[in-house]
Amino acid sequence: MKMVDNPDAGLEKYMTSWRNSDDPSPGDYVFRIENQGLPETVAYKGTMKRYRSGKWNGLYFSGTPRFPNPIFKPELDFENDRLVSIWEPYDSSSIVRWTLGASGVLERYTMNARRDKWNSVYSNPQDPCDEYGQCGFNGICRFDKPVRCECFKGFAPKFQKDWDLQDWTGGCTRVSPLICESGDGFIEVKQVKYPDMLRFWLNSSMSLGECRAECLRNCNCTAYANPYVTDGGRGCLMWFGELIDMRENPEADSKQNLYIRLPASELDYSADLEKEKEKKSPIKLILISISSGVFVSAFINGAKSNNNDLELPVFKLATIVAATNNFSRENIIGEGGFGPVYRGYLSAAEEIAVKRMSRTSGQGLEEFKNEV
């Protein structure tokens, strides 16, 4: 099956539902491919979105499983400046039928020639989490949980009474506003169908670290991600404003992760570092100041000589600079009110986390030490 998107030239090919099972006149639903920044397929009821596949991530549509479909292979191509979506069966002799029902359900069938019978091999929506905006703004849908919708960390239900009645469409709102210049950071949401691209910025060549830095520079940026999972993850996709239509997708690629912006007051990096310790070899936490190498040595030596403080090893500033690739943005694993936290490597087997205090943090040495 082919679907074509080029509305500017009047060249579109899409599916329209019947009015009902006995009336083939156009019904309420259409299913089409769109190319708003990144391609995806969307079902509409009138002008309202019913469900969407998620954006194309270089291998597949991000809201669908990453594992190969045994019957169909999705492909995207451009033919004469027209975006074309193609679902071809692996077996060219297969007889395939697609339908868009009067209720908006998309189904794919294959013919069992021996039994002379159509077999349904796929339908969409598959569960309530496929329904567009099921959890409202800033909420994520997890179909296998007792409570289907959850607010992200740093958010709370906008209408708690509705939420208690399992009406989640009002979504979630921030607990604390973003400060922008005062240490905003990010939480990572793993293997998720990306939010709808209502307001966005896209770059195909930036790294994830560069994307993070670009998002921090723009006070309107609320989340970022790699749009493509190919080549280990590449490109920069930033969202502005509210986020909508996200669902957990455990079958997604491990690079398909979303980074949501939060104020420093809602971030807990000590917990993140503990998780890193559980997953990998022990991580040494090193505290340094931006001001000078002399201050680094004095602080670390002082910490070692005081039994009430953390026992920290002594490192030269040059060693830390080398370990963190000169405090590269790509090495940043978190950021709080004091400044960024960097991942570094003293050797192939020894990983460290370096917390660097910024001049603009407004905090002193004692507060900095107490942070740890």
CORNOR-V424947 format. One line per field, one symbol per residue. ss: DSSP state (a for helix, b for strand, c for the rest). A space follows every 10 residues. Layout:
ss->???
//
This chain:
ss->cbbbbbaaac bbbcbbbbbb ccbbbbbbbb bbbbbcccbb bbbbbccbbb bbcccbcccc bccccccccc cbbbbbbbbc cbbbbbbbbc cccccbbbbb cccccbbbbb bbccccbbbb bbbbcccaaa ccccccbcbb bcccccccbb bcccbbbcca aaaacccccc cbbbcccccc ccccbbbbbc cbcccccccb bbbccccaaa aaaaaaaccc bbbbbccbca aacbcbbbbb cccbcbbbcc cccccccbbb bbcaaaccaa aaaaaaaaac cccbbbbbbc ccaaaaaaaa aaaaaccccc ccccccaaaa aaacccccaa abbbbccccb bbbbbbbccb bbbbbbbcaa acccaaaaaa ac
//
